Amino acid sequence: MMSIYELATLTSKGQITSPKLIHQALGLDTGSKLAFELHEAVKKAEKNTPGRFESNVNLSVR
């Protein structure tokens, strides 16, 4: 799996603007859903597949 590090911006409305490279790597389109999972030591975001929370595409959040 390739490794990508990009920054996303949180807007004043609480929305996240993600980089184009991330859109392409995750196969995101307008209206795509992302799942955020936070644990004490591990933080990740992933593309949400309809009917499933888990996906094979993971992003590491620092």
C-alpha positions in Angstrom: 0.0 0.0 0.0 1.3 3.4 -0.9 2.1 6.0 1.8 0.6 9.5 1.5 0.9 12.4 3.9 -1.3 15.4 3.2 -2.9 18.1 5.4 -6.6 18.8 5.5 -8.1 22.1 6.6 -11.0 22.4 9.1 -13.2 25.4 8.1 -15.0 27.8 10.5 -18.1 25.8 9.7 -16.5 22.6 11.0 -16.1 21.1 7.5 -12.9 19.4 6.3 -11.4 20.4 3.0 -9.3 17.4 1.9 -6.5 17.6 -0.8 -7.2 16.3 -4.3 -4.6 13.6 -3.9 -6.5 12.1 -1.0 -9.8 12.3 -3.0 -8.1 10.3 -5.8 -6.4 7.8 -3.5 -9.7 7.0 -1.7 -11.9 7.1 -4.8 -14.0 9.9 -3.3 -16.7 11.7 -5.2 -19.1 14.5 -4.1 -21.3 13.1 -1.4 -18.9 10.3 -0.4 -19.0 9.4 3.3 -15.9 9.2 5.5 -15.7 7.3 8.8 -13.5 8.7 11.6 -12.3 6.3 14.3 -10.5 7.6 17.4 -8.7 5.5 19.9 -6.3 6.6 22.6 -3.2 5.7 20.7 -4.5 5.4 17.1 -6.4 7.8 15.0 -7.6 7.1 11.5 -10.1 8.2 8.8 -11.4 5.9 6.1 -13.8 5.8 3.2 -17.1 4.4 4.4 -18.6 1.7 2.2 -22.4 1.6 2.2 -23.6 -1.0 4.7 -20.1 -1.4 6.2 -18.1 0.7 8.6 -14.8 -1.0 7.8 -12.9 -0.5 4.6 -9.6 -1.5 3.1 -8.5 2.1 2.7 -7.1 3.8 5.8 -5.6 7.2 6.5 -3.3 7.8 9.4 -4.1 11.0 11.3 -1.3 12.7 13.1 
